[in-house]
Amino acid sequence: MKGFFPINKFKEVTTPFYYYDTSILQKTIDTIKGIVAKHPNYHVHYAIKANANSKVLAYISKAGLGADCVSGGEIQAALNAGFPVDKIVFAGVGKSDEEIKLGLEHGIFCFNVESEEELEVINQLAKEKDVIAHIAFRINPNVRAHTHANITTGLSENKFGINMEDMERIIARALAMGNIALEGLHFHIGSQILIMDDFAALCNRINELQDKLNITLKHINVGGGLGIDYDNPNEHLIPDFESYFETFHSHLKLREGQTLHFELGRSIVGQCGSLISKVLYVKQGSSKKFAILDAGMTDLIRPALYQAHHSIENLTSDEAEEEYDVVGPICESSDVFDKAVTLNKVKRGDYFALRSAGAYGEIMASGYNCRPLPKGYLDTEF
């Protein structure tokens, strides 16, 4: 993949930075749109929490996708990027009054409501503005996803969603409220899911819940969660959207006239982004070599937070391979990107690419150690 990076132009910008390949992003979007075109009742919303770089958002907005937001700031980012208000959904277990008001003022497509008290607040705020709030109830389906414990969201022990046993009672409350239009059910079982059986289990649970209801709601929202291949990005730049959408087509029993909504994030932007960093020093330890980068856990926290793996490439060396621990400059022992990585021989000044970093990379960066936030660039800017 080295040839795909304009390494000779990287010296024009300060490292570390995020590099987004729009050809990969476009191919990913085209793949999704090609499949969804076969299902006119399917609608895809991009999960902004994965990457809110304004240039990336504008690119996705122009492609015609909707937006899935989990904060008022994300709603504003979606509006700034040109996402139509009738394609914006707003989820989140802790929506503030100001965030709810923002959604009401703009008339967004749907609030995904996560508790009975939230329902009451939305109804009251909508009454004060003399508007109708369009909502779906996020139901906790108690479906286990095969992924990291920190990114499962569909178990009864998680903070997200309304318990299944409370669903019918809360639906009855919503139907009696004057400023609420109940239009759907929302689910999300987790992130970085690669086993389609997990999504099939969600479909089966949704089928059971719909069978219990005396009403047919306008839409079902199954969230997102489709994972990407962090180990072999060059071989699998495009996630397995065919299997993902086919699982829902085969297992989910939609009612007549129902639309199906998806909230995909990582699978849209994950593979198009790389964190580009320069080697500060090569240090010989007592039993290993360290490649010390100018990027650290402040720039890409996933390895420290989730023990996540990112493929690492030395873009500027073709020498014989050696083994290194790749680490950052942060004053934390957990500031390690990977251990015992086989790389072309490393020297000071080499450029590294930490691949598959388009999702939950730039967006999760912090200023710890008073470090500046990394900038993000589209390939078209070089």
C-alpha positions as CSV (number, residue, x, y, z in Angstrom):
1,M,0.0,0.0,0.0
2,K,3.1,2.3,0.3
3,G,2.6,3.5,-3.3
4,F,-0.8,4.9,-2.5
5,F,0.6,7.5,-0.1
6,P,2.0,10.7,-1.5
7,I,5.0,10.5,0.8
8,N,7.0,13.1,-1.0
9,K,4.3,15.7,-0.1
10,F,3.9,14.7,3.6
11,K,6.9,16.9,4.5
12,E,4.6,19.9,3.7
13,V,2.5,19.3,6.8
14,T,3.2,18.8,10.5
15,T,3.0,15.3,11.8
16,P,1.2,13.5,13.2
17,F,-1.9,14.0,11.0
18,Y,-4.8,12.0,9.6
19,Y,-4.8,11.2,5.9
20,Y,-8.1,10.3,4.3
21,D,-8.2,8.5,0.9
22,T,-11.3,9.7,-0.8
23,S,-11.1,7.0,-3.5
24,I,-11.6,4.4,-0.8
25,L,-14.3,6.4,0.9
26,Q,-16.1,6.8,-2.5
27,K,-15.9,3.1,-3.3
28,T,-17.3,2.3,0.1
29,I,-20.2,4.6,-0.3
30,D,-20.8,3.4,-3.8
31,T,-20.9,-0.2,-2.6
32,I,-23.5,0.7,0.1
33,K,-25.7,2.7,-2.3
34,G,-25.5,-0.1,-4.9
35,I,-27.0,-2.6,-2.4
36,V,-29.5,-0.3,-0.8
37,A,-30.8,0.7,-4.3
38,K,-32.2,-2.8,-4.5
39,H,-34.3,-2.1,-1.3
40,P,-36.2,1.2,-1.7
41,N,-37.3,1.0,1.9
42,Y,-33.8,0.9,3.3
43,H,-32.2,4.1,4.6
44,V,-28.6,4.6,5.7
45,H,-27.5,7.2,8.3
46,Y,-23.8,7.9,8.8
47,A,-22.9,7.7,12.5
48,I,-21.0,11.0,13.0
49,K,-19.4,9.8,16.2
50,A,-17.0,7.7,14.1
51,N,-15.4,10.7,12.4
52,A,-16.7,14.3,12.5
53,N,-13.9,15.9,10.3
54,S,-15.8,18.6,8.5
55,K,-14.3,17.7,5.1
56,V,-15.2,14.0,5.6
57,L,-18.7,15.0,6.7
58,A,-19.3,17.2,3.6
59,Y,-18.1,14.4,1.4
60,I,-20.6,11.9,2.9
61,S,-23.4,14.5,2.9
62,K,-23.0,15.1,-0.8
63,A,-23.2,11.3,-1.4
64,G,-26.8,11.5,-0.1
65,L,-26.6,9.6,3.2
66,G,-28.4,10.6,6.3
67,A,-26.8,11.4,9.7
68,D,-26.9,9.6,13.1
69,C,-26.1,12.0,15.9
70,V,-25.5,11.4,19.6
71,S,-25.1,15.0,20.8
72,G,-26.2,18.5,20.0
73,G,-22.7,19.3,18.7
74,E,-23.1,16.4,16.2
75,I,-26.5,17.7,15.1
76,Q,-24.9,21.1,14.4
77,A,-22.0,19.4,12.6
78,A,-24.5,17.5,10.4
79,L,-26.4,20.7,9.6
80,N,-23.1,22.6,8.8
81,A,-22.1,19.8,6.5
82,G,-25.4,19.9,4.6
83,F,-27.2,16.8,5.8
84,P,-31.0,17.3,5.3
85,V,-32.9,17.7,8.6
86,D,-35.3,15.0,7.5
87,K,-32.4,12.5,7.4
88,I,-31.0,13.3,10.9
89,V,-31.7,11.0,13.8
90,F,-30.7,11.8,17.4
91,A,-29.7,9.1,19.8
92,G,-28.0,9.1,23.2
93,V,-28.8,8.1,26.7
94,G,-28.3,11.6,28.2
95,K,-29.7,14.2,25.9
96,S,-29.7,17.7,27.6
97,D,-32.6,20.1,27.3
98,E,-30.6,22.4,25.0
99,E,-29.7,19.5,22.7
100,I,-33.4,18.4,22.5
101,K,-34.4,22.0,21.8
102,L,-31.9,22.2,19.0
103,G,-33.4,19.1,17.4
104,L,-36.9,20.4,17.8
105,E,-36.1,23.8,16.4
106,H,-34.8,22.2,13.2
107,G,-37.5,19.5,12.9
108,I,-35.1,16.5,12.7
109,F,-36.4,13.2,11.4
110,C,-36.4,11.3,14.8
111,F,-35.3,11.3,18.4
112,N,-34.3,7.8,19.5
113,V,-35.7,7.9,23.1
114,E,-33.9,5.8,25.7
115,S,-35.9,6.3,28.9
116,E,-39.4,7.1,30.2
117,E,-38.2,10.3,31.8
118,E,-36.6,11.4,28.6
119,L,-39.9,10.9,26.8
120,E,-41.6,13.2,29.4
121,V,-38.9,15.9,28.9
122,I,-39.2,15.8,25.1
123,N,-43.0,16.0,25.2
124,Q,-42.8,19.0,27.6
125,L,-40.2,20.8,25.5
126,A,-42.1,20.2,22.3
127,K,-45.3,21.5,24.0
128,E,-43.5,24.7,25.0
129,K,-42.4,25.2,21.3
130,D,-45.8,24.1,20.0
131,V,-44.3,21.4,17.8
132,I,-44.6,17.6,17.5
133,A,-41.5,15.6,18.3
134,H,-41.1,12.5,16.1
135,I,-39.6,9.7,18.1
136,A,-38.6,6.0,18.2
137,F,-38.0,4.0,21.3
138,R,-34.6,2.5,21.7
139,I,-35.2,-0.9,23.1
140,N,-32.5,-2.9,24.8
141,P,-32.8,-6.3,23.2
142,N,-30.5,-8.2,25.5
143,V,-28.6,-9.6,22.5
144,R,-24.9,-10.4,23.1
145,A,-22.5,-9.3,20.3
146,H,-19.1,-10.9,19.8
147,T,-17.0,-7.8,20.3
148,H,-14.9,-6.0,22.9
149,A,-16.8,-5.7,26.2
150,N,-16.4,-1.9,26.1
151,I,-18.3,-1.6,22.9
152,T,-21.3,-3.9,23.5
153,T,-24.5,-1.9,23.9
154,G,-27.4,-4.4,23.7
155,L,-27.2,-6.3,26.9
156,S,-29.6,-5.7,29.9
157,E,-26.6,-4.7,32.0
158,N,-25.7,-1.8,29.6
159,K,-27.0,1.7,30.2
160,F,-28.6,2.0,26.8
161,G,-32.2,1.7,25.8
162,I,-35.5,0.7,27.4
163,N,-36.0,-2.7,28.9
164,M,-38.1,-5.1,26.8
165,E,-40.6,-5.7,29.6
166,D,-41.3,-2.0,29.8
167,M,-41.9,-1.5,26.1
168,E,-45.6,-1.9,25.8
169,R,-46.4,0.3,28.8
170,I,-44.1,3.1,27.6
171,I,-45.5,2.9,24.1
172,A,-49.0,3.4,25.6
173,R,-47.8,6.5,27.4
174,A,-46.3,7.9,24.3
175,L,-49.5,7.4,22.3
176,A,-51.4,9.4,24.9
177,M,-49.1,12.4,24.8
178,G,-50.1,15.5,22.8
179,N,-46.7,16.5,21.4
180,I,-45.2,13.1,20.6
181,A,-45.5,11.2,17.3
182,L,-44.3,7.6,18.0
183,E,-43.0,6.3,14.7
184,G,-40.5,3.6,15.3
185,L,-38.3,1.2,17.3
186,H,-34.6,1.6,17.5
187,F,-31.9,-1.0,18.4
188,H,-28.1,-1.2,18.5
189,I,-26.2,-4.1,19.9
190,G,-22.6,-2.9,19.6
191,S,-19.7,-2.1,17.4
192,Q,-17.0,-3.9,15.4
193,I,-19.2,-6.9,14.8
194,L,-18.0,-9.4,12.2
195,I,-20.2,-12.4,13.0
196,M,-23.5,-12.1,11.0
197,D,-25.2,-14.4,13.5
198,D,-25.2,-11.6,16.0
199,F,-27.3,-9.5,13.6
200,A,-29.6,-12.5,12.8
201,A,-30.2,-12.8,16.6
202,L,-31.2,-9.1,16.7
203,C,-33.6,-9.7,13.8
204,N,-35.2,-12.6,15.6
205,R,-35.6,-10.5,18.7
206,I,-37.2,-7.6,16.8
207,N,-39.6,-10.1,15.2
208,E,-40.7,-11.3,18.6
209,L,-41.2,-7.8,19.9
210,Q,-43.2,-6.6,16.9
211,D,-45.4,-9.7,17.3
212,K,-46.3,-8.4,20.8
213,L,-47.5,-5.0,19.5
214,N,-51.0,-4.1,18.6
215,I,-49.7,-1.3,16.3
216,T,-47.5,-1.2,13.3
217,L,-44.9,1.5,13.5
218,K,-43.5,3.4,10.5
219,H,-39.9,2.4,10.8
220,I,-37.4,0.0,12.4
221,N,-33.9,1.2,13.1
222,V,-31.3,-1.5,13.6
223,G,-28.4,0.7,14.4
224,G,-25.0,-0.1,13.0
225,G,-22.1,-2.2,14.3
226,L,-20.6,-3.8,11.2
227,G,-16.9,-4.2,11.7
228,I,-13.8,-3.8,9.4
229,D,-10.6,-5.9,8.9
230,Y,-7.9,-4.2,11.0
231,D,-5.5,-7.1,10.4
232,N,-5.5,-7.1,6.6
233,P,-6.7,-3.7,5.4
234,N,-5.1,-4.0,1.9
235,E,-7.0,-7.2,1.2
236,H,-10.4,-6.0,2.7
237,L,-10.7,-2.3,2.1
238,I,-14.5,-2.6,1.7
239,P,-16.4,-4.3,4.5
240,D,-18.8,-7.2,3.9
241,F,-21.8,-5.1,3.2
242,E,-23.4,-7.8,1.0
243,S,-23.6,-10.2,4.0
244,Y,-24.6,-7.5,6.4
245,F,-27.6,-6.2,4.4
246,E,-28.6,-9.7,3.3
247,T,-28.8,-10.8,6.9
248,F,-31.5,-8.2,7.6
249,H,-33.2,-8.9,4.3
250,S,-33.4,-12.6,5.1
251,H,-34.2,-12.6,8.8
252,L,-36.1,-9.4,9.6
253,K,-39.9,-9.6,9.1
254,L,-40.9,-6.0,8.3
255,R,-44.6,-5.1,8.3
256,E,-46.1,-3.7,5.1
257,G,-45.0,-0.2,4.5
258,Q,-42.3,-0.2,7.2
259,T,-38.9,1.4,6.4
260,L,-35.6,0.0,7.7
261,H,-32.9,2.4,8.9
262,F,-29.2,1.7,9.5
263,E,-26.6,3.7,11.4
264,L,-23.3,2.8,9.9
265,G,-20.1,4.6,11.0
266,R,-16.9,2.6,11.3
267,S,-17.7,0.5,8.2
268,I,-18.0,3.7,6.1
269,V,-14.9,5.6,7.2
270,G,-12.6,3.2,9.0
271,Q,-10.5,2.0,6.1
272,C,-10.1,5.3,4.3
273,G,-8.1,6.9,7.1
274,S,-4.5,6.5,8.3
275,L,-2.6,8.2,11.1
276,I,0.7,9.4,9.6
277,S,3.5,9.8,12.1
278,K,7.3,10.4,12.0
279,V,9.9,8.4,13.9
280,L,11.5,10.5,16.6
281,Y,14.0,7.9,17.8
282,V,15.0,4.3,17.6
283,K,15.9,3.0,21.0
284,Q,17.6,-0.2,21.8
285,G,16.3,-1.7,25.1
286,S,17.7,-4.6,27.0
287,S,15.8,-7.2,25.0
288,K,13.9,-5.2,22.3
289,K,14.0,-2.2,20.0
290,F,11.6,0.7,20.3
291,A,10.4,2.8,17.4
292,I,9.3,6.0,19.2
293,L,6.8,8.0,17.1
294,D,5.7,11.6,17.4
295,A,2.1,10.3,17.5
296,G,0.8,8.9,20.8
297,M,-2.3,7.7,22.5
298,T,-3.5,11.3,22.5
299,D,-3.8,11.0,18.7
300,L,-5.1,7.4,18.4
301,I,-6.4,6.1,21.7
302,R,-7.9,2.8,20.5
303,P,-4.9,0.6,21.3
304,A,-4.6,1.9,24.8
305,L,-8.4,2.0,25.4
306,Y,-9.5,-1.2,23.7
307,Q,-6.3,-3.1,23.2
308,A,-7.1,-2.6,19.6
309,H,-4.8,-3.6,16.7
310,H,-3.9,-1.3,13.8
311,S,-1.7,-2.5,11.0
312,I,1.5,-0.4,10.9
313,E,3.6,0.3,7.9
314,N,7.0,2.0,7.5
315,L,6.4,4.0,4.4
316,T,10.0,5.2,3.8
317,S,12.1,2.0,4.2
318,D,12.7,-1.0,2.0
319,E,15.5,-2.4,4.1
320,A,15.4,-5.8,5.8
321,E,12.7,-6.4,8.3
322,E,13.3,-6.2,12.1
323,E,11.1,-6.4,15.1
324,Y,10.0,-3.3,17.1
325,D,7.7,-2.2,19.8
326,V,6.0,0.9,18.3
327,V,5.3,3.5,21.0
328,G,4.4,7.1,21.4
329,P,5.9,10.0,23.4
330,I,3.1,10.3,26.1
331,C,4.1,9.9,29.8
332,E,2.0,6.8,30.2
333,S,3.1,3.1,30.0
334,S,0.0,2.4,28.1
335,D,1.1,4.6,25.2
336,V,1.9,1.7,23.0
337,F,0.6,1.1,19.5
338,D,1.8,-2.5,19.2
339,K,4.5,-4.8,20.4
340,A,6.8,-7.1,18.4
341,V,5.9,-5.6,15.1
342,T,7.8,-6.7,12.0
343,L,8.8,-3.6,10.0
344,N,11.3,-2.6,7.4
345,K,14.4,-1.4,9.3
346,V,13.5,1.9,11.1
347,K,15.5,5.1,11.3
348,R,14.8,8.5,12.7
349,G,12.6,10.5,10.3
350,D,10.9,7.6,8.7
351,Y,7.1,8.0,8.0
352,F,4.8,5.5,9.5
353,A,1.1,4.8,8.6
354,L,-1.2,3.4,11.2
355,R,-3.9,2.0,9.0
356,S,-7.7,1.6,9.4
357,A,-7.7,4.7,11.6
358,G,-10.6,6.6,9.9
359,A,-13.0,5.7,12.6
360,Y,-12.6,6.6,16.3
361,G,-9.2,8.1,15.6
362,E,-9.2,11.9,15.0
363,I,-12.5,12.3,16.7
364,M,-11.2,10.8,20.0
365,A,-8.0,12.7,20.1
366,S,-7.2,14.7,23.2
367,G,-4.9,17.4,24.4
368,Y,-3.4,15.4,27.3
369,N,0.2,16.5,28.0
370,C,-0.8,19.8,26.4
371,R,-0.3,18.3,23.0
372,P,-2.0,19.9,19.9
373,L,-4.8,18.0,18.3
374,P,-3.8,16.3,15.0
375,K,-5.2,17.8,11.8
376,G,-7.0,15.8,9.2
377,Y,-6.5,16.1,5.4
378,L,-8.2,14.6,2.4
379,D,-5.8,13.1,-0.2
380,T,-7.1,15.8,-2.6
381,E,-5.3,18.5,-0.5
382,F,-1.9,17.1,-1.3
